[in-house]
Each structure stands twice: as structure tokens, then as C-alpha cells.
Amino acid sequence: PLLFPEFQNPMFLKLFCQGLKNRGLTRMPTGLHGISSIFEFFLDSVNDKLAQPEFLDYDKNKRLVEKAVGKFSEALADRGAMWLSRDEARTLLNAFLPHEGYEKSLFRHLISEGLFSADRFWSGHGNEYEEGIRFSYERLTDYSKVKILLDRHLDTNNPKKSFSPDEPLGRLVKDERATWMNGGIVEALCVQVPERVGRELPEVAPYSAD
């Protein structure tokens, strides 16, 4: 793991160690390679923990944490956003496990587990700030949004066509300005595209290689 540059990031280290703690582990499990598998390991660990009777007591095989993260990521991807209003996020996340009260809500526990954070954001409406919910770790935001975008728009049989400049994926890297504006997304694409099609991003979008 020390050769993996992500481990130099304190927030990533915190999430990774939290995942180990949730699983009752004291060392990195074998077979865990790459940023995607580590993020999935963390989400699985939170799901297993919250499924326990002393927390939210649900069937862990329902994978409620993964489903909630997926829905949250879809909402971000749909509007090209980095956060959702607190009310919208609470409604969206709690829909997966309806429960009376705040203390036993999925919304509260996903925040307390460090998956999401509450913050204040410039709303753009009425020149004021509002409280919103975001992923605690920005790379997890980019990873989750890219997963949704690839699920929707990547043709694994013809990835070059999917990355044509006039396609949704291609527009993310169509020119230098686009790649600069979508830096985190491009980095996540560089990880996930090879995992899906066995080819690097510059191969499927050669016009943007430079």
C-alpha cells in the first residue's frame, strides 16, 4: 500500500482504516488492489456494520449502503453537482430504510460513519448559503459519478465511439478546457475505463491524449 500514492492523503487513510476497523481487521486484506476495490471495501464495511442489531438491524445482503450511494451519485451526475441540499439528501437516503426519528435514520448513520459530510455551500439563490450534504472524500465523489456515467454511456464493444467528442463521455475530455474543468472526473476515468474495457483512456479518446 505504501507504493499507492492515495495513501499519502490523510482523508483516504482515515476512510481506509475505518473500513478495516468496521471489519475487525488490523491489516490490509489480500487481494485488495486498486482504488476501485478499496472504495468498494469501505462501502461494504459500512454496510456490514450498520446491518448489525445494535445499529440499524437490516439484512446486509440488501446492500443498502451501496444502493444509497448509487442513488446519491446519480443525483450528482444528473445535475453535474458536488452536493445536494440537506433536505433532498435526507429524503433520498432515508427512502432505502424508512424509520421514525433521526437517531435511527440511515441518513444520520451514513454521516456518522464518515461517508457523507454536512457543510455550507453557496446556493446561488438569493445570494445566500445553505446547508448541503456531500461525500466526505472528494475522490469518492468523482469515483461514484464516473461509475454512473460509465454504466449509462459506455459501450464496452465500441468504447471509442462512446468517447466521441459529441457523446456525453467524450464531452468530458473534448478539449484542454474540458479536461481542466473535469480534472477529478478525468482521473477517475483513467482508473475505471481500463477496468472495464482493458484499454487506457488515451486509447479510447486519442484526440485528447496530449
C-alpha positions as CSV (number, residue, x, y, z in Angstrom):
1,P,0.0,0.0,0.0
2,L,2.9,2.4,0.6
3,L,3.6,2.4,-3.1
4,F,0.0,3.6,-3.8
5,P,0.0,7.4,-3.8
6,E,-3.5,7.6,-2.5
7,F,-2.2,6.5,0.9
8,Q,-0.5,9.9,1.2
9,N,-3.9,11.5,1.6
10,P,-5.0,11.8,5.2
11,M,-8.7,11.6,4.4
12,F,-8.2,8.5,2.3
13,L,-6.2,6.9,5.1
14,K,-8.9,7.7,7.6
15,L,-11.6,6.1,5.4
16,F,-9.4,3.0,4.7
17,C,-8.6,2.5,8.4
18,Q,-12.3,3.0,9.3
19,G,-13.1,0.2,6.8
20,L,-10.5,-2.1,8.4
21,K,-11.9,-1.3,11.9
22,N,-15.5,-2.0,10.7
23,R,-14.4,-5.4,9.6
24,G,-12.4,-6.1,12.7
25,L,-9.2,-6.2,10.7
26,T,-5.7,-4.9,11.7
27,R,-4.0,-5.3,8.3
28,M,-4.8,-4.9,4.6
29,P,-6.6,-8.0,3.3
30,T,-5.1,-9.9,0.5
31,G,-6.5,-9.4,-3.0
32,L,-7.3,-5.8,-2.4
33,H,-5.8,-3.9,-5.3
34,G,-6.6,-0.6,-6.9
35,I,-8.7,2.4,-5.8
36,S,-12.0,0.9,-7.0
37,S,-11.6,-2.2,-4.9
38,I,-10.6,-0.1,-1.9
39,F,-13.7,2.1,-2.2
40,E,-15.9,-0.9,-2.6
41,F,-14.2,-2.5,0.5
42,F,-15.0,0.7,2.5
43,L,-18.7,0.8,1.4
44,D,-19.1,-2.9,2.2
45,S,-17.6,-2.5,5.6
46,V,-20.0,0.4,6.4
47,N,-22.9,-1.8,5.1
48,D,-21.9,-4.7,7.3
49,K,-21.5,-2.5,10.4
50,L,-24.9,-0.7,10.1
51,A,-26.7,-4.0,9.4
52,Q,-25.8,-5.2,12.9
53,P,-28.6,-5.3,15.5
54,E,-27.0,-2.6,17.7
55,F,-27.1,-0.1,14.8
56,L,-29.9,-0.3,12.1
57,D,-30.6,-4.1,12.1
58,Y,-31.3,-4.9,8.5
59,D,-30.3,-7.7,6.1
60,K,-26.8,-6.9,5.0
61,N,-27.4,-8.7,1.7
62,K,-29.7,-5.9,0.7
63,R,-26.6,-3.7,0.4
64,L,-28.4,-0.6,1.4
65,V,-25.3,1.5,1.7
66,E,-24.2,0.7,-1.9
67,K,-27.7,1.4,-3.1
68,A,-27.9,4.7,-1.2
69,V,-24.5,5.8,-2.5
70,G,-25.6,4.9,-6.0
71,K,-28.7,7.0,-5.8
72,F,-26.9,9.9,-4.4
73,S,-24.3,9.6,-7.1
74,E,-27.0,9.5,-9.8
75,A,-28.4,12.8,-8.5
76,L,-25.0,14.4,-8.6
77,A,-24.3,13.1,-12.1
78,D,-27.7,14.2,-13.4
79,R,-27.0,17.8,-12.4
80,G,-23.2,18.0,-12.6
81,A,-23.2,18.9,-8.9
82,M,-20.9,18.1,-6.0
83,W,-23.5,18.3,-3.2
84,L,-27.2,18.1,-2.5
85,S,-29.4,20.2,-0.2
86,R,-29.8,18.6,3.2
87,D,-33.5,18.1,2.8
88,E,-33.1,16.4,-0.6
89,A,-30.2,14.2,0.6
90,R,-32.1,13.1,3.8
91,T,-35.2,12.2,1.7
92,L,-33.2,10.4,-0.9
93,L,-31.1,8.3,1.6
94,N,-33.8,7.5,4.1
95,A,-36.0,6.1,1.3
96,F,-33.9,3.0,1.4
97,L,-34.7,2.3,5.1
98,P,-37.8,4.2,6.3
99,H,-37.6,4.7,10.1
100,E,-39.2,7.0,12.6
101,G,-36.9,9.5,14.2
102,Y,-33.4,10.9,13.4
103,E,-31.3,8.7,15.6
104,K,-32.2,5.5,13.8
105,S,-32.1,7.0,10.3
106,L,-29.9,5.8,7.6
107,F,-29.1,9.4,6.8
108,R,-27.6,10.1,10.3
109,H,-25.6,6.9,10.3
110,L,-24.0,7.5,6.9
111,I,-22.9,10.8,8.2
112,S,-21.6,9.5,11.5
113,E,-19.7,6.8,9.6
114,G,-17.8,9.4,7.7
115,L,-19.3,8.6,4.3
116,F,-21.1,11.9,4.0
117,S,-20.4,15.3,5.5
118,A,-22.7,18.3,6.1
119,D,-21.3,21.6,5.0
120,R,-22.5,25.1,3.9
121,F,-22.5,25.9,0.2
122,W,-23.2,29.0,-1.8
123,S,-26.7,28.3,-3.2
124,G,-26.8,30.8,-6.0
125,H,-30.3,31.6,-5.0
126,G,-30.9,34.8,-3.1
127,N,-27.2,35.4,-2.6
128,E,-27.0,33.2,0.5
129,Y,-25.5,29.9,1.8
130,E,-27.4,26.8,2.5
131,E,-26.6,23.6,4.3
132,G,-25.8,20.7,2.0
133,I,-24.5,17.1,2.0
134,R,-21.5,15.9,0.1
135,F,-19.3,12.8,0.1
136,S,-16.6,13.4,2.8
137,Y,-13.9,12.4,0.4
138,E,-13.7,14.2,-3.0
139,R,-12.2,11.3,-4.8
140,L,-15.1,9.1,-3.8
141,T,-17.4,11.8,-5.3
142,D,-15.5,11.6,-8.6
143,Y,-15.3,7.8,-8.5
144,S,-19.1,7.4,-7.8
145,K,-20.1,9.9,-10.5
146,V,-17.9,8.2,-13.1
147,K,-19.3,4.8,-12.3
148,I,-22.8,6.1,-13.0
149,L,-21.7,7.8,-16.2
150,L,-19.9,4.7,-17.5
151,D,-22.9,2.5,-16.6
152,R,-25.1,4.8,-18.7
153,H,-23.0,5.7,-21.6
154,L,-20.0,3.3,-22.2
155,D,-20.4,0.8,-25.0
156,T,-17.8,-1.8,-24.0
157,N,-17.8,-3.2,-27.5
158,N,-17.0,0.1,-29.1
159,P,-15.5,2.4,-26.4
160,K,-14.0,4.8,-28.9
161,K,-17.5,5.7,-30.2
162,S,-18.6,6.3,-26.6
163,F,-15.8,8.8,-26.2
164,S,-16.5,10.7,-29.5
165,P,-16.4,14.4,-28.7
166,D,-20.1,14.8,-29.3
167,E,-21.0,11.9,-26.8
168,P,-21.6,12.5,-23.1
169,L,-18.3,10.8,-22.1
170,G,-16.4,12.5,-24.9
171,R,-17.6,15.9,-23.9
172,L,-15.7,15.5,-20.6
173,V,-12.4,15.3,-22.4
174,K,-13.1,17.0,-25.7
175,D,-10.5,19.8,-25.3
176,E,-8.0,21.2,-22.9
177,R,-10.5,23.4,-21.1
178,A,-12.9,20.4,-20.6
179,T,-10.2,18.2,-19.1
180,W,-9.1,21.1,-16.8
181,M,-12.6,21.7,-15.7
182,N,-13.2,17.9,-15.1
183,G,-9.8,17.1,-13.6
184,G,-11.1,14.8,-10.9
185,I,-13.5,13.1,-13.3
186,V,-10.7,12.5,-15.8
187,E,-8.6,10.9,-13.1
188,A,-11.4,8.6,-12.2
189,L,-11.9,7.7,-15.9
190,C,-8.2,6.8,-16.1
191,V,-8.8,4.2,-13.4
192,Q,-12.2,2.8,-14.3
193,V,-12.0,2.7,-18.1
194,P,-9.1,0.2,-18.2
195,E,-11.0,-1.9,-15.6
196,R,-14.0,-2.1,-17.9
197,V,-12.5,-2.4,-21.4
198,G,-8.8,-3.2,-20.8
199,R,-7.7,-0.1,-22.6
200,E,-6.3,3.2,-21.3
201,L,-8.3,6.4,-21.6
202,P,-5.9,8.0,-24.2
203,E,-6.5,4.9,-26.4
204,V,-10.3,5.3,-26.4
205,A,-10.1,9.1,-26.7
206,P,-6.9,9.6,-28.7
207,Y,-7.8,13.2,-29.7
208,S,-7.4,14.2,-26.0
209,A,-4.2,12.2,-25.3
210,D,-2.0,15.3,-25.1
